[in-house]
Amino acid sequence: MSRFFDSDIWWSFKRSPATMIAAVLALLFILGAVLAPLIAPHNPYDLAQISLLDSNLPPMWNTSGNADFPLGTDQQGRDILSTIMYGSRISLLVALCAVAMSIVMGVGLGLLAGYVGGRVDSIIMRIADIQLTFPAILVALLISGIGRQFVPRDLQDSLALYVIIFSIGLTGWVQYARTVRGSTLVEKSKEYVQAARVIGVSKMAIMVRHVLPNVLGPVLVIATLNIANAIIAEATLSFLGVGMPPTQPSLGTLISEGQNYLFSGEWWITVFPGIALIVMVVSVNLVGDWLRDALNPKLQ
Amino acid sequence: MLAFVLRRLFQAALVMLVVAFIAFSLFNYVGDPINMMLGQDATPEQKVELRESLGLDKPFYVQFGAFVGNAVSGEFGLSLRQARPVSTLIKERLPATLELAFCAAILALVGGVVLGVYTALRRNGVFSQFLLMVSLIGVSLPTFLIGILLILVFAVTLQILPSYSRGDVTQIGWWSTGLLTWSGIKALVLPSVTLSLGTMTLIMRLVRSEMLEVLRTDYIKFARARGLTNNAVHFGHALKNTLVPVMTIMGLQLGTIIAFAIVTETVFQWPGMGFLFIQSVQFADIPVMAAYLVLISFVFVSINLIVDLLYYVVDPRLRIEQTSPAH
């Protein structure tokens, strides 16, 4: 532990107040999301706990507000603060799984392209080039919109989580593949790889046990920055109605549902989940930016 | 040159073929088209007859060939939800999307260049710093939230701009335009601002950094030494030289604008192609989805082909690199 507090990273962290605030906020979000069932003031999806009598209450600082529901309630009497906590849980889950899927796919294909080379390389990189010509959000939207047609109608809501993780995950692999391919090409010509080849280690073992650990550094940084993108992508898809269903709402679904109540004056139903989304994305982004600079030896 | 063009064309054709295949399998393997068209209580004979008349008993490659042939001539059958030809639906919706994208692109370009020049020339001004900070926040805001915030401020609170539909449109042939009526123009404001903000901040930052770079070069110093006015230096020399990268980025951003038009159209219930696609996904309207998929892919493949070819024409270095083996 003392090694960590003596390190350059901790030092640069202490010198950047914006990063510290962002890290604290991001941590709060993660804690709030993970512990939502334990610490949320209400369980908005337990029908026994919600009452229509509490519906459309404004936030507590408003004169007709109720301290039981700090950020007000929606049209079904659900506590907005609790729905935000449960919603962030789903948003974060989707983002983390999607990024994990992109990493596995991108690192694997990048390693293969870089180490095997030849025809395999040119096919993989050509597909990457083609995918890059389409904006990420469009690819995710098309995959998610079309993918759900192949799922039986009655299973669509329960499988929505997997469809959306798959569509965002499949969208993000290119960046990892390109980075890993580049560093693999560099590592491939180094002596330790040649030594391993001379003593007869198989191609697969060299790739996974020797090259892989040496190309993972930049992947971490890209992953942090991509978590914020994945959160936005998930929110956008859910907002468009091709993401999480209203029975299992993420922040995007909450914002989309709340939008209908803007004109009748219940602005808090959509604005608070929106603010939560912005704060979450900006704080994750700030931490990611800092990590990128802190791990970049050229800037030190 | 010819080899390069041919290779790019081949690649574009391959992508379109893959897309057509996805659209085709969407058509043929999602649900049973025969059951969908005839309903539950059709006799087996009727089903066989329809299957034959639709050509569904033919081998796979014949069906796929027929699908591609139809797609090329813009024929995607009837919308399941509206029971009207998909081509008519798209023709109705296309002007709305193109007008929105066009206005957003102009707004982003003009706004981005003006703000970029301003923040570069008044580098340390309070307003410039403010603009840069706002643009940083703007980059991390999702498009749909920008739209909702604009609706909240301008439509709900101030009530000066409409927040949905196109207002009154004028028909010119099959093209419907909202640019000729006051309510149409008012309806266009919020969606096009929403759609343009992302690109605008990008162009603003690009113009700013390019301007700062150019202003340091020798020919600018020389122009000043010649006694040219500030305006002549800034706009005649500096700005002109920053516009080349702006043009390339703008070309690529057109694609992004078209993609995010889907989001903007949904926020503002703008009756364009993107909104049509979202509705068709929710109602499982396969023919519309297939048509949209093919059309949007065609647009992107064309944009990229044109941008690639333009690079080739504009940048002589690419021509030389082609002789050495490609990466």
Contacts between the chains, C-beta under 8 A, distances in Angstrom:
chain1	res1	chain2	res2	distance
A	126	B	11	7.7
A	130	B	11	7.4
A	130	B	15	5.7
A	133	B	255	7.7
A	133	B	300	6.1
A	133	B	301	7.5
A	133	B	304	4.5
A	134	B	255	7.6
A	134	B	259	7.7
A	134	B	297	7.8
A	134	B	300	5.5
A	135	B	255	6.0
A	135	B	256	5.1
A	135	B	259	4.1
A	135	B	260	7.7
A	137	B	259	5.9
A	137	B	260	7.0
A	137	B	263	7.6
A	138	B	259	4.0
A	138	B	262	7.5
A	138	B	296	7.2
A	138	B	300	7.9
A	141	B	259	8.0
A	141	B	262	6.6
A	142	B	293	6.4
A	142	B	296	7.8
A	145	B	277	7.2
A	145	B	278	7.8
A	145	B	281	4.1
A	145	B	289	6.9
A	146	B	22	7.1
A	146	B	26	6.2
A	146	B	281	7.9
A	146	B	289	6.5
A	146	B	293	7.0
A	148	B	281	7.3
A	149	B	26	6.4
A	149	B	30	4.8
A	149	B	281	7.8
A	149	B	284	6.0
A	149	B	286	6.9
A	149	B	289	7.3
A	150	B	29	7.8
A	150	B	30	6.2
A	153	B	284	7.6
A	228	B	140	7.3
A	232	B	142	4.8
A	235	B	142	5.9
A	235	B	144	7.6
A	236	B	142	5.7
A	236	B	143	7.2
A	236	B	144	6.0
A	236	B	263	6.1
A	239	B	142	8.0
A	239	B	144	4.8
A	239	B	263	7.4
A	239	B	266	7.4
A	240	B	144	7.9
A	240	B	262	7.1
A	240	B	263	6.6
A	240	B	266	5.4
A	240	B	278	5.5
A	241	B	266	7.8
A	241	B	278	6.3
A	241	B	281	7.5
A	241	B	282	5.7
A	242	B	278	7.2
A	242	B	281	5.5
A	242	B	282	7.8
A	252	B	144	8.0
A	255	B	144	7.3
A	255	B	145	7.1
A	255	B	148	6.8
A	259	B	148	5.9
A	259	B	151	7.9
A	259	B	267	7.6
A	262	B	148	7.3
A	262	B	151	6.3
A	262	B	152	6.0
A	262	B	156	5.4
A	263	B	155	8.0
A	263	B	156	6.1
A	267	B	152	6.2
A	267	B	156	7.3
A	270	B	148	6.2
A	271	B	152	7.1
A	274	B	145	5.2
A	274	B	148	6.5
A	274	B	149	7.5
A	277	B	142	7.2
A	277	B	145	6.8
A	278	B	140	7.3
A	278	B	141	6.4
A	278	B	145	6.8
A	281	B	140	5.4
A	281	B	142	7.6
A	282	B	137	7.4
A	282	B	140	5.1
A	285	B	140	5.6
